[in-house]
Amino acid sequence: MKKTKRQKKIGKVMREFKEGVLKSGSGSKVKSPKQAMAIALSEAESTRKMADGGAVCRPTGQGYRLSRKPEGMA
């Protein structure tokens, strides 16, 4: 049975968790299996979106707001 990219990504992240090297976004080590699974699913979802040709996330934040022209300008 051939594994999909999503399955490979989940396997890789869970392997990192078992080895004790998986870190959260804040930089601290992940100790909970539930948190590790959430990270794995999130990364797998972003992998799927990139494979479909879409963006990984919505354009938000300070840079996005500054790059847009005010409504009154043409």
Long-range contacts (C-beta under 8 A, 24 or more apart in sequence): 5-44, 5-47, 5-48, 5-51, 6-44, 6-47, 6-48, 7-44, 9-40, 9-43, 9-44, 9-47, 10-40, 10-41, 10-43, 10-44, 13-39, 13-40, 13-43, 14-40
